[in-house]
Structure formats: C-alpha cells, structure tokens
Amino acid sequence: MGVDCGPGMTNYDTNRILFAADIAGTLLFAMEGASAGISNNLDLLGLLVLAFATALGGGILRDLLIGDVPPPGLKDWRYAATAFAGGALVIVLHQFVDTIPGNMTMVLDAAGLAFFAIAGTEKALLYKMHPFIAVLLGTITGVGGGTVRDLFLARVPRVLQADVYATAALAGSVVMILCIRARLKPAVGAFAGGVVCFVLRVVSVWEHWNLPKVGGHRRATGWAGGEVG
C-alpha cells in the first residue's frame, strides 16, 4: 500500500521534483567521487569510473529493486552526462579542489545525501511502495553510491562505521513521508525532509556524533567465543 502523495500533486509535479533532486545529487556525488579518486592516486579513467559509480550507484540499485528497468541512470543520457561532467570538472579544477576546506567538502556531501534520500523516497512512493519500504529505498539511494565508491577503493564503507550518515538519510525520508501524510504539498515535504537530512548530517560531524557500537573495545572473537588473531 503506497502513500497518497498529497493534494494537488500530479505526475508532472513529482517528476519535476524527482528529476531535479536526482540531477543535483548526481552532480555533487560525482564530484565527491572524483575527489576521492584523486586522493587515492587513481588515473583519469579511474577517476571517471569512480565519479560515475558514486553518482549513480545508489539510484541504479534503487531502480533495480523497484523494477524500473533499465534504470534511468543508464537509460537517460542526462544522468551519465552529469556524472561525467562532475568528474571532469574536478579533474580540470583539481588544484582548486585540493584547496577546498574539509568542512566545505562535508557540507557538499551532506547536500548530495539529502537530494538522493528525497529522490529515492519520492520514486518509491510513485511506485506505490509501502511507506516503510519507501524510507528504506530513500536511504539506499542516499548511501548506495558512497558504499560502491568505498568498495572500489578497498575500504570498509563509511556508512557502516563512521558518523551519522545513513541515519540522516533515514530521518529525512521519514520526515518527508510524514509531511505527505499530513497532506502538505509535495515540494514542502521534499524540502522539509531534505533539510532534516542535511542538518542532521552536518551537525553530527561537527558534534562528533556516532551510533553506539557493540563490543567496540573487545578483540574479535569467533563463534565459540575464542579470540581470533
């Protein structure tokens, strides 16, 4: 059972919101992916591949899960073009990009996360997914690209170990759905959800918030309780 998307909401309205959020998130995550590639000494092809994977990985995974195939990220040339343009922009301006403070990079990443979380939730609702599933798909859209990036760089995905990242996307998706259930305009719900996701992510970094970890100070143990290593 899906969520009624609110008064006066047409397919044209939702498609505009979805496309705008998707393109904005694609550009920001492509630039973030290319920057990560530069930090890890990848060559030009590697930078563009990482930009593409970071920008479109989450959306493609979402579309495969809801049955929108081929995924628009592969079917619509504008997504790939935006991803490669973001990567190329970082390559051309890499000397300037290197001077950008870490806090600014984090803010841009938080903005991309917010755009994708909202886009993912919106699309799940368009496909009549249950609100709970829509929240999960919004979160997957937000964190999927970064997870693929980290796997390509042979490191534990950041979403699994550091900061309030997936939780911020989750919160933004929940707020958006609550706004829609309250019969607010779709643009208002999308804006409110995006702001919550963005603010929670930024504040969590500034305040060093982290989710609690189980047995964080113990050595790894096997199933029988014996120490490993």
C-alpha positions as CSV (number, residue, x, y, z in Angstrom):
1,M,0.0,0.0,0.0
2,G,1.5,3.4,-1.0
3,V,1.1,6.8,0.4
4,D,-1.3,9.3,-1.1
5,C,1.0,11.9,-2.4
6,G,-1.0,14.8,-1.2
7,P,-3.4,17.4,-2.5
8,G,-2.9,18.8,-6.0
9,M,0.0,16.5,-6.6
10,T,0.3,15.5,-10.3
11,N,2.7,13.2,-12.0
12,Y,4.3,16.3,-13.6
13,D,4.9,17.8,-10.2
14,T,6.5,14.6,-8.8
15,N,8.6,14.0,-11.9
16,R,10.0,17.5,-11.7
17,I,10.9,17.1,-8.0
18,L,12.4,13.7,-8.7
19,F,14.4,14.8,-11.7
20,A,15.7,18.0,-10.0
21,A,16.8,16.1,-6.9
22,D,18.4,13.3,-8.9
23,I,20.4,15.6,-11.1
24,A,21.6,17.8,-8.2
25,G,22.6,14.7,-6.2
26,T,24.3,13.2,-9.2
27,L,26.5,16.2,-9.8
28,L,27.5,16.6,-6.2
29,F,28.3,12.9,-5.7
30,A,30.2,12.7,-9.0
31,M,32.4,15.5,-7.8
32,E,32.9,13.8,-4.4
33,G,33.7,10.5,-6.1
34,A,36.3,12.1,-8.4
35,S,37.8,13.9,-5.4
36,A,38.2,10.6,-3.6
37,G,39.8,9.1,-6.6
38,I,42.4,11.9,-6.7
39,S,43.1,11.4,-3.0
40,N,43.8,7.7,-3.8
41,N,46.0,8.4,-6.9
42,L,43.7,6.9,-9.5
43,D,44.4,7.6,-13.2
44,L,42.0,9.6,-15.4
45,L,39.9,6.6,-16.3
46,G,39.7,5.5,-12.7
47,L,38.5,9.0,-11.7
48,L,35.7,9.0,-14.2
49,V,34.7,5.4,-13.3
50,L,34.6,6.3,-9.6
51,A,32.6,9.5,-10.3
52,F,30.1,7.5,-12.3
53,A,29.8,4.8,-9.7
54,T,29.5,7.2,-6.8
55,A,26.9,9.4,-8.5
56,L,24.6,6.7,-9.9
57,G,25.2,3.5,-7.8
58,G,22.5,4.2,-5.3
59,G,19.9,5.2,-7.8
60,I,20.6,2.2,-10.1
61,L,20.3,-0.1,-7.1
62,R,17.0,1.5,-6.1
63,D,15.6,1.2,-9.6
64,L,16.5,-2.5,-9.8
65,L,14.8,-3.2,-6.5
66,I,11.5,-1.5,-7.5
67,G,11.6,-2.9,-11.0
68,D,12.3,0.2,-13.1
69,V,14.5,-1.4,-15.7
70,P,16.6,-0.5,-17.5
71,P,17.4,2.1,-14.7
72,P,17.0,5.7,-15.8
73,G,20.6,6.2,-14.7
74,L,21.6,4.0,-17.6
75,K,18.7,4.7,-20.0
76,D,18.6,8.5,-19.8
77,W,21.9,10.0,-21.1
78,R,21.5,13.1,-18.9
79,Y,22.4,11.2,-15.8
80,A,25.6,9.8,-17.2
81,A,26.5,13.1,-18.8
82,T,26.0,14.9,-15.4
83,A,28.1,12.3,-13.6
84,F,31.0,12.5,-16.1
85,A,30.7,16.3,-16.2
86,G,31.1,16.4,-12.4
87,G,34.1,14.1,-12.6
88,A,35.7,16.1,-15.4
89,L,35.1,19.4,-13.5
90,V,37.1,18.1,-10.6
91,I,39.8,16.8,-12.9
92,V,40.2,20.2,-14.6
93,L,40.0,22.2,-11.4
94,H,41.8,19.7,-9.2
95,Q,44.3,22.3,-7.9
96,F,41.4,24.4,-6.8
97,V,39.5,21.5,-5.4
98,D,42.5,20.5,-3.3
99,T,42.3,23.8,-1.5
100,I,38.7,23.5,-0.5
101,P,38.4,23.1,3.3
102,G,37.3,19.7,4.6
103,N,34.2,21.2,6.2
104,M,33.1,22.6,2.8
105,T,33.5,19.1,1.2
106,M,31.5,17.6,4.0
107,V,28.7,20.2,3.5
108,L,28.5,19.4,-0.2
109,D,28.4,15.7,0.6
110,A,25.6,16.2,3.0
111,A,23.7,18.2,0.3
112,G,24.1,15.3,-2.1
113,L,22.9,12.8,0.5
114,A,19.8,14.9,1.2
115,F,19.0,15.2,-2.5
116,F,19.3,11.5,-3.1
117,A,17.4,10.5,0.0
118,I,14.5,12.6,-1.1
119,A,14.6,11.5,-4.7
120,G,14.7,7.8,-3.6
121,T,11.8,8.2,-1.3
122,E,9.8,10.1,-3.9
123,K,10.3,7.5,-6.5
124,A,9.4,4.6,-4.2
125,L,6.1,6.4,-3.4
126,L,5.5,6.8,-7.1
127,Y,5.8,3.1,-7.5
128,K,3.2,2.6,-4.7
129,M,5.7,1.1,-2.2
130,H,4.7,0.9,1.5
131,P,5.9,3.9,3.4
132,F,8.4,1.7,5.4
133,I,9.9,0.4,2.2
134,A,10.0,3.9,0.7
135,V,12.1,5.0,3.7
136,L,14.5,2.1,3.2
137,L,14.8,2.8,-0.5
138,G,15.4,6.5,0.1
139,T,18.2,5.6,2.5
140,I,19.7,3.1,0.0
141,T,19.6,5.8,-2.7
142,G,21.5,8.2,-0.5
143,V,24.2,5.8,0.7
144,G,24.5,3.3,-2.1
145,G,26.9,5.3,-4.3
146,G,29.2,6.1,-1.4
147,T,29.2,2.4,-0.5
148,V,30.2,1.4,-4.0
149,R,32.9,4.0,-4.0
150,D,34.4,2.7,-0.8
151,L,34.3,-0.9,-2.1
152,F,36.1,0.2,-5.3
153,L,38.7,1.8,-3.1
154,A,39.1,-1.4,-1.0
155,R,38.0,0.1,2.3
156,V,35.1,-0.5,4.8
157,P,32.1,1.6,3.6
158,R,31.9,4.7,5.7
159,V,28.2,4.2,6.2
160,L,28.9,1.1,8.3
161,Q,31.4,2.6,10.7
162,A,31.6,6.4,11.0
163,D,29.3,9.3,11.8
164,V,25.6,9.6,11.4
165,Y,25.3,9.1,7.7
166,A,22.6,6.5,6.8
167,T,20.7,7.6,9.8
168,A,20.5,11.2,8.4
169,A,19.1,9.8,5.1
170,L,16.6,7.7,7.1
171,A,15.4,10.6,9.1
172,G,15.0,12.8,6.1
173,S,12.9,10.1,4.3
174,V,10.7,9.7,7.4
175,V,10.1,13.4,7.7
176,M,9.2,13.6,4.0
177,I,6.6,10.8,4.3
178,L,5.1,12.4,7.5
179,C,4.7,15.7,5.7
180,I,2.9,13.9,2.8
181,R,0.7,12.0,5.3
182,A,-0.1,15.4,6.8
183,R,-1.4,16.5,3.3
184,L,1.3,19.1,2.8
185,K,2.4,20.0,-0.7
186,P,5.0,17.6,-2.2
187,A,7.5,20.4,-2.6
188,V,7.1,21.2,1.1
189,G,7.6,17.6,2.2
190,A,10.6,17.2,-0.1
191,F,12.2,20.5,1.3
192,A,11.5,19.5,4.9
193,G,12.9,16.0,4.5
194,G,16.0,17.4,2.7
195,V,16.6,20.0,5.4
196,V,16.4,17.4,8.2
197,C,18.8,15.1,6.4
198,F,21.3,17.8,5.7
199,V,21.2,19.4,9.1
200,L,21.4,16.1,11.0
201,R,24.4,15.1,8.9
202,V,26.3,18.4,9.3
203,V,25.6,18.7,13.0
204,S,26.6,15.1,13.6
205,V,30.0,15.7,12.1
206,W,30.5,19.0,13.9
207,E,29.5,17.4,17.2
208,H,31.2,14.1,16.6
209,W,28.0,12.1,17.0
210,N,28.2,8.4,16.3
211,L,25.9,5.5,16.7
212,P,26.8,3.2,19.6
213,K,28.9,0.2,18.8
214,V,28.7,-3.3,20.3
215,G,31.9,-4.6,21.9
216,G,33.9,-1.8,20.4
217,H,36.8,-2.3,22.9
218,R,37.0,-6.1,22.6
219,R,39.2,-8.1,20.3
220,A,37.4,-10.0,17.5
221,T,36.1,-13.4,18.7
222,G,34.9,-16.4,16.9
223,W,31.5,-18.1,17.2
224,A,32.6,-20.1,20.1
225,G,33.9,-17.1,21.9
226,G,37.6,-17.7,21.4
227,E,39.9,-14.9,20.4
228,V,40.8,-14.6,16.8
229,G,44.2,-13.4,15.5
